[in-house]
Amino acid sequence: MATFDEYAALAARLSGQLRSGERAAVEETRRLRGLEAAAGQLDQRLAAQGHRLDQLGRAIGVPMSDAPSGTVPAAPGPPVQTGAGLPAPSGPGQAGAAPAGLSGPGQAGATPAGLSGSGSPVPVRPGAGAGTGAGETGGVAAAPGRSGVGAYPMGTAGGGGPAGPVAPATTGAVVPAQRPAPVDPAAELAAVRQLADEVDRHVQATEAIGHQAVLLPAWSPPARALGVYAACALAGATLMLVMMVASGVGLVGGVTLGAFVCAGLPVLSFLAGYLVLARFGRPPLATTPPPRYVPMGFVICVLLVPMLYCAYLLLVRFLR
């Protein structure tokens, strides 16, 4: 009979286990709440990333709603194997391997004595199942037309006496499929957080590229405008040289050449530079029109084309 001290010790042990269980439950609840809060923050972050990616897609003309979505094929389940390593029979009449002790050609999958293909007993004629003593096996299905051979093997290899029916081979129990390992929510959230950080880095790089102009992205806006207007002025000066050659052969009159050199070609060069900056000088993600530096471009084009004309005349005079 238990004493009071043993009862008190057991009660104290039970109380300690209860307190340990309560502390474990409190810790698990706190951990689950922390995981839920982290999952909520990640959900909000991923929603913001999706909205930003949608804006970037619309800026380049490919919204996220129109992006093709791929389908992942379902993985096939694990094959079910039997204990003997053989496929389980799927219906009546499909027996397993041949019983032990039977060998010879044509004996794979032979039906045991006393059973038919559907599993029902078959009557055996008296004396028809005696073996020859030489280990001959087989039956009507294995060796049709052979005389002295019964429907099923009844003899043994050592003697010629009849043997009883052999029990059919049975397969082992079906091995259940292995269950997947439990997933750690904290590890999954950490992996998702790393992927979100990588997406943020790619988005920042994409935005940095999107805020650059299509034409000469590494140049500053004033340098880009200066280069564009100077290139257009050089193109106008090239056209002026063509007109001067045409004027020398009588295809263009002197008044027409003077008008183009003094007003026509400078204005056309300025308009060409203005349109190029308006079309290719605007970043894809910019919401305001790019600066075109109209005064600088007008001065460059109006001064550079006549100056090149004068330089061409001086060069012709010195060469003569």
C-alpha positions in Angstrom: 0.0 0.0 0.0 1.4 3.4 -1.1 2.3 5.8 1.6 1.5 9.5 1.8 5.0 10.5 0.8 4.8 8.5 -2.4 1.5 10.0 -3.2 2.9 13.5 -2.6 5.9 12.8 -4.8 3.7 11.5 -7.6 1.4 14.6 -7.2 4.4 16.9 -7.4 5.7 15.1 -10.5 2.3 15.4 -12.2 2.2 19.1 -11.3 5.6 19.6 -12.8 4.6 17.9 -16.0 1.5 20.0 -16.2 3.5 23.2 -15.8 6.0 22.0 -18.4 3.1 21.3 -20.8 1.6 24.7 -20.2 4.9 26.4 -20.8 5.4 24.4 -24.0 1.9 25.3 -25.1 2.6 29.0 -24.4 5.9 28.9 -26.3 4.2 27.2 -29.2 1.4 29.7 -29.3 3.9 32.6 -29.2 5.9 30.9 -32.0 2.8 30.5 -34.2 1.8 34.1 -33.6 5.2 35.2 -34.6 5.1 33.1 -37.8 1.6 34.4 -38.6 2.8 38.0 -38.2 5.9 37.4 -40.4 3.6 35.7 -43.0 1.3 38.7 -43.0 4.2 41.1 -43.5 5.6 39.0 -46.3 2.1 38.9 -47.9 1.9 42.7 -47.8 5.5 43.0 -49.2 4.7 40.6 -52.1 1.5 42.5 -52.9 3.5 45.7 -53.1 6.1 44.0 -55.3 3.4 42.7 -57.6 1.9 46.2 -57.9 5.3 47.7 -58.7 6.1 45.0 -61.3 2.7 45.6 -62.8 3.6 49.3 -63.1 6.9 48.5 -64.7 5.2 46.1 -67.1 2.7 48.8 -68.2 5.5 51.3 -68.6 7.2 49.0 -71.2 3.9 47.9 -72.7 3.7 44.4 -71.2 1.2 44.3 -68.3 1.4 41.5 -65.8 -2.2 40.5 -66.5 -1.3 39.7 -70.1 1.9 37.7 -69.3 1.6 34.0 -70.2 1.4 31.7 -67.2 3.1 28.3 -67.3 1.6 25.1 -66.0 3.5 22.6 -64.0 2.7 19.0 -64.7 1.8 16.9 -61.7 4.4 14.5 -60.5 3.5 10.8 -60.8 2.9 8.9 -57.6 5.4 6.3 -56.3 4.8 2.8 -57.7 3.2 0.3 -55.2 5.4 -2.8 -54.8 4.7 -6.0 -53.1 6.8 -7.7 -50.4 8.2 -10.2 -52.9 9.2 -7.4 -55.4 6.6 -8.5 -57.9 3.5 -6.6 -59.1 0.3 -7.6 -57.2 -2.3 -9.6 -59.1 -5.0 -7.5 -60.5 -7.7 -10.1 -61.1 -8.6 -13.7 -60.9 -6.5 -16.2 -62.9 -3.3 -14.2 -62.5 -1.2 -16.4 -60.2 2.2 -15.4 -58.9 5.5 -17.2 -59.5 5.7 -20.9 -59.8 5.9 -22.9 -56.5 9.2 -23.8 -55.2 10.6 -27.1 -56.5 9.2 -26.7 -60.0 11.8 -26.0 -62.7 12.2 -26.5 -66.4 11.1 -24.9 -69.6 7.6 -23.5 -69.7 7.1 -23.5 -65.9 7.2 -19.8 -65.3 3.8 -18.8 -64.0 2.4 -22.4 -64.1 -0.8 -23.1 -62.2 -0.4 -25.3 -59.1 -2.0 -28.8 -59.0 -5.6 -29.0 -58.0 -6.4 -25.4 -59.0 -7.6 -24.0 -62.2 -6.7 -20.6 -63.7 -9.6 -19.0 -61.9 -8.8 -20.5 -58.5 -11.4 -23.2 -58.5 -10.4 -26.9 -57.7 -10.0 -29.2 -60.7 -10.6 -32.9 -60.3 -7.6 -35.1 -61.0 -8.0 -38.5 -62.6 -6.6 -41.4 -60.7 -3.2 -42.5 -61.9 -3.0 -39.6 -64.4 -0.8 -37.6 -62.2 2.0 -40.2 -61.6 5.4 -38.9 -62.5 8.0 -40.7 -64.4 10.6 -40.4 -61.8 12.9 -38.4 -64.1 11.6 -35.0 -62.9 9.3 -34.5 -65.8 7.0 -31.6 -65.1 4.4 -29.8 -67.1 0.9 -30.4 -68.1 -1.5 -30.0 -70.9 -0.9 -26.3 -71.0 2.9 -26.7 -71.0 3.3 -29.7 -73.3 0.2 -30.4 -75.3 -0.1 -33.7 -77.0 2.4 -35.6 -74.8 1.1 -39.0 -73.7 1.5 -40.1 -70.1 1.6 -36.6 -68.8 -1.2 -35.5 -66.6 -2.9 -32.2 -66.5 -0.6 -30.9 -63.7 2.7 -32.1 -62.2 2.3 -34.6 -59.4 5.6 -36.4 -59.3 8.8 -35.5 -57.5 12.3 -35.5 -58.7 13.4 -38.3 -56.3 10.6 -40.8 -56.6 7.7 -41.7 -58.7 4.9 -41.5 -56.1 2.1 -39.1 -56.3 2.3 -36.0 -54.4 -0.4 -33.9 -52.9 -1.5 -30.5 -54.3 1.0 -27.7 -53.9 -0.2 -24.5 -52.3 -0.1 -21.5 -54.6 2.5 -18.9 -54.0 1.3 -15.8 -52.3 2.7 -12.3 -52.5 3.6 -10.2 -49.5 1.8 -7.2 -48.0 1.7 -3.9 -49.9 4.2 -1.5 -48.6 2.6 1.9 -48.0 4.1 5.0 -49.7 6.6 7.0 -47.7 5.2 10.2 -46.2 6.9 13.4 -46.9 9.1 15.0 -44.3 7.4 17.7 -42.2 8.0 21.2 -43.5 9.5 23.8 -41.2 7.5 27.1 -41.5 10.3 29.3 -40.2 12.7 27.9 -42.9 10.0 28.4 -45.6 9.4 32.0 -44.5 13.2 32.6 -44.5 13.4 31.3 -48.1 10.5 33.4 -49.2 12.1 36.5 -47.5 15.4 35.8 -49.4 13.5 35.6 -52.7 11.7 38.8 -51.9 15.0 40.6 -51.2 16.3 39.3 -54.6 13.2 40.6 -56.3 13.7 44.0 -54.7 17.3 44.1 -56.0 16.1 43.3 -59.5 13.3 45.9 -59.3 15.8 48.6 -58.2 18.1 47.7 -61.1 15.2 47.8 -63.5 14.1 51.2 -62.2 17.6 52.5 -62.5 17.7 51.4 -66.2 14.2 52.7 -66.8 15.1 56.2 -65.6 17.8 56.4 -68.3 17.2 57.8 -71.8 17.1 55.5 -74.8 19.6 57.6 -76.7 23.0 57.9 -75.1 21.9 56.6 -71.6 25.3 57.2 -70.0 25.4 60.9 -70.9 23.9 63.7 -68.9 20.9 65.6 -70.3 23.0 68.8 -71.3 25.7 66.7 -72.9 23.1 64.6 -74.8 21.4 67.7 -76.1 24.7 69.2 -77.1 25.7 66.0 -79.0 22.3 65.7 -80.7 22.2 69.3 -81.9 25.9 69.2 -83.1 25.2 66.0 -85.0 22.1 67.5 -86.7 24.2 70.7 -87.5 26.9 68.5 -89.1 24.2 66.7 -91.1 22.9 70.1 -92.3 26.4 71.1 -93.2 26.8 67.9 -95.3 23.6 68.7 -97.1 25.0 72.3 -97.7 28.1 70.9 -99.3 26.0 68.7 -101.6 24.0 71.8 -102.6 27.2 73.8 -103.2 28.4 71.0 -105.5 25.0 71.1 -107.3 25.3 74.9 -107.6 28.7 74.5 -109.2 27.3 72.3 -112.0 24.2 74.6 -112.4 21.6 72.4 -110.7 20.9 74.9 -107.9 20.8 78.7 -108.2 22.8 81.1 -106.1 19.8 82.7 -104.4 18.4 79.2 -103.4 21.8 78.2 -102.0 22.1 81.4 -100.0 18.6 81.1 -98.5 19.3 77.5 -97.5 22.7 78.3 -96.0 21.5 81.3 -94.0 18.1 80.1 -92.9 16.8 76.9 -94.3 19.5 74.4 -93.2 20.0 75.9 -89.7 16.3 75.8 -89.0 15.9 72.2 -90.3 18.9 71.0 -88.3 17.4 72.6 -85.1 14.0 71.0 -85.8 15.6 67.6 -86.4 17.5 67.8 -83.1 14.4 68.9 -81.2 12.4 65.9 -82.5 15.2 63.4 -81.8 15.5 64.6 -78.2 11.7 64.5 -77.8 11.5 61.0 -79.1 14.6 59.2 -77.9 15.7 61.5 -75.0 12.9 60.6 -72.7 13.4 57.8 -70.2 10.7 55.0 -70.3 9.7 55.6 -66.6 9.7 59.4 -66.8 6.4 61.2 -66.2 7.6 64.6 -67.5 8.9 65.5 -70.9 12.7 65.5 -71.2 14.6 68.8 -71.4 15.4 69.8 -74.9 17.5 72.9 -74.3 15.9 75.0 -77.0 18.2 78.1 -76.8 21.4 76.1 -76.8 20.2 74.0 -79.8 19.1 77.1 -81.7 22.4 78.8 -81.2 24.4 75.8 -82.2 22.5 75.1 -85.4 22.2 78.8 -86.5 25.9 79.4 -85.9 27.5 76.1 -86.8 26.0 75.7 -90.3 27.1 79.2 -91.6 30.5 78.8 -89.9 31.0 75.5 -91.8 30.0 77.2 -95.0 32.6 80.0 -94.5 35.2 77.4 -93.6 34.5 75.5 -96.8 34.8 78.7 -98.9 38.2 79.5 -97.3 39.4 75.9 -97.8 38.5 76.1 -101.5 40.3 79.4 -101.9 43.4 78.2 -100.2 43.4 75.0 -102.3 43.2 77.1 -105.5 
